[in-house]
C-alpha cells in the first residue's frame, strides 16, 4: 500500500509541474526538504515565487484533495517557504503566493492564492 501511495503522490506532483510549465512558470524546486518538512513544488514566473502543495487522491472517499490542506499544514508551509526564501539569493523583492494543486482522476485543479 505504501508504494502505491508514493506512486500516486509522484503522479500528482508530475501532473501539477506540467500544469505550471504549460502556464509559463519555471519549476525551480521539487520535494525540497529541510528540518521542518518538505515543499512539493516551488515555481517562478518573473518576480513571483509560488509554493504549491500538491494533494492527489484516487477517490473522494476522504474528501476532496484540497480539503487535506488544513490550518496546521498551512502554518507549516509558510515556515518552509520562509526557510526556502532565506536560502535564495534573489529572494528580496519577490512576490510570494501559496497555491494548492488538487489532483483527482487525472484532472489538475490549481487553486491560486489558496491561503
ZIZIDA-V877382 format. One record per residue. N is the residue number from 1. OMEGA is omega in radians with two decimals (* if undefined). BURIAL is + if it has 24 or more other ideal C-beta (glycine too) atoms within 12 Angstrom, else -. D_CENTER is the distance of its C-alpha to the mean C-alpha in whole Angstrom. Layout:
n:N omega:OMEGA burial:BURIAL d_center:D_CENTER
n:N omega:OMEGA burial:BURIAL d_center:D_CENTER
This chain:
n:1 omega:-3.11 burial:- d_center:23
n:2 omega:3.12 burial:- d_center:21
n:3 omega:3.11 burial:- d_center:21
n:4 omega:3.12 burial:- d_center:20
n:5 omega:3.13 burial:- d_center:17
n:6 omega:3.11 burial:- d_center:15
n:7 omega:3.12 burial:- d_center:16
n:8 omega:3.11 burial:+ d_center:15
n:9 omega:3.12 burial:+ d_center:11
n:10 omega:3.08 burial:- d_center:12
n:11 omega:-3.13 burial:+ d_center:13
n:12 omega:3.13 burial:+ d_center:10
n:13 omega:3.08 burial:+ d_center:8
n:14 omega:-3.13 burial:+ d_center:11
n:15 omega:3.13 burial:+ d_center:11
n:16 omega:3.12 burial:+ d_center:8
n:17 omega:3.10 burial:+ d_center:9
n:18 omega:3.12 burial:- d_center:12
n:19 omega:-3.14 burial:+ d_center:12
n:20 omega:3.13 burial:+ d_center:11
n:21 omega:3.10 burial:- d_center:14
n:22 omega:-3.14 burial:- d_center:16
n:23 omega:3.05 burial:- d_center:15
n:24 omega:3.11 burial:- d_center:16
n:25 omega:2.99 burial:+ d_center:13
n:26 omega:3.07 burial:- d_center:13
n:27 omega:-3.09 burial:+ d_center:11
n:28 omega:3.11 burial:+ d_center:12
n:29 omega:3.06 burial:+ d_center:10
n:30 omega:3.13 burial:+ d_center:9
n:31 omega:3.11 burial:- d_center:9
n:32 omega:-3.06 burial:+ d_center:10
n:33 omega:2.97 burial:- d_center:13
n:34 omega:-3.08 burial:- d_center:15
n:35 omega:-3.07 burial:- d_center:18
n:36 omega:-3.14 burial:- d_center:15
n:37 omega:-3.02 burial:- d_center:13
n:38 omega:2.98 burial:+ d_center:10
n:39 omega:-3.12 burial:+ d_center:6
n:40 omega:-3.12 burial:+ d_center:4
n:41 omega:2.96 burial:+ d_center:4
n:42 omega:-3.12 burial:+ d_center:7
n:43 omega:-3.13 burial:+ d_center:9
n:44 omega:2.97 burial:+ d_center:12
n:45 omega:-3.06 burial:- d_center:15
n:46 omega:-3.11 burial:- d_center:18
n:47 omega:-3.06 burial:- d_center:18
n:48 omega:3.01 burial:+ d_center:15
n:49 omega:-3.13 burial:+ d_center:11
n:50 omega:3.03 burial:+ d_center:8
n:51 omega:-3.05 burial:+ d_center:5
n:52 omega:3.01 burial:+ d_center:2
n:53 omega:-3.10 burial:+ d_center:3
n:54 omega:3.08 burial:+ d_center:4
n:55 omega:-3.10 burial:+ d_center:8
n:56 omega:3.12 burial:+ d_center:11
n:57 omega:3.06 burial:+ d_center:15
n:58 omega:3.07 burial:- d_center:18
n:59 omega:3.10 burial:- d_center:20
n:60 omega:-3.12 burial:- d_center:19
n:61 omega:-3.13 burial:- d_center:22
n:62 omega:-3.14 burial:- d_center:20
n:63 omega:-3.13 burial:- d_center:18
n:64 omega:3.13 burial:- d_center:16
n:65 omega:-3.09 burial:+ d_center:12
n:66 omega:3.14 burial:+ d_center:11
n:67 omega:-3.13 burial:- d_center:14
n:68 omega:3.13 burial:+ d_center:13
n:69 omega:-3.06 burial:+ d_center:11
n:70 omega:3.08 burial:- d_center:14
n:71 omega:-3.12 burial:- d_center:15
n:72 omega:3.11 burial:- d_center:15
n:73 omega:3.13 burial:+ d_center:12
n:74 omega:3.10 burial:- d_center:11
n:75 omega:3.14 burial:- d_center:14
n:76 omega:-3.14 burial:+ d_center:12
n:77 omega:3.09 burial:+ d_center:9
n:78 omega:3.12 burial:+ d_center:12
n:79 omega:3.10 burial:- d_center:14
n:80 omega:3.12 burial:+ d_center:11
n:81 omega:3.11 burial:+ d_center:11
n:82 omega:3.11 burial:- d_center:15
n:83 omega:3.14 burial:+ d_center:15
n:84 omega:-3.13 burial:+ d_center:13
n:85 omega:3.13 burial:+ d_center:15
n:86 omega:3.14 burial:- d_center:18
n:87 omega:-3.08 burial:- d_center:18
n:88 omega:-3.09 burial:- d_center:18
n:89 omega:-3.06 burial:- d_center:21
n:90 omega:-3.05 burial:- d_center:20
n:91 omega:-3.11 burial:- d_center:18
n:92 omega:-3.14 burial:- d_center:21
n:93 omega:3.13 burial:- d_center:21
n:94 omega:2.98 burial:- d_center:18
n:95 omega:-3.11 burial:- d_center:16
n:96 omega:3.10 burial:+ d_center:13
n:97 omega:3.08 burial:+ d_center:11
n:98 omega:3.13 burial:+ d_center:8
n:99 omega:2.97 burial:+ d_center:6
n:100 omega:3.05 burial:+ d_center:6
n:101 omega:3.12 burial:+ d_center:6
n:102 omega:-3.12 burial:+ d_center:9
n:103 omega:-3.10 burial:+ d_center:11
n:104 omega:3.11 burial:+ d_center:15
n:105 omega:3.09 burial:- d_center:18
n:106 omega:3.14 burial:- d_center:17
n:107 omega:3.12 burial:- d_center:15
n:108 omega:3.02 burial:+ d_center:12
n:109 omega:3.13 burial:+ d_center:12
n:110 omega:3.09 burial:+ d_center:9
n:111 omega:-3.10 burial:+ d_center:10
n:112 omega:3.13 burial:- d_center:11
n:113 omega:-3.04 burial:- d_center:12
n:114 omega:3.12 burial:+ d_center:11
n:115 omega:* burial:+ d_center:12
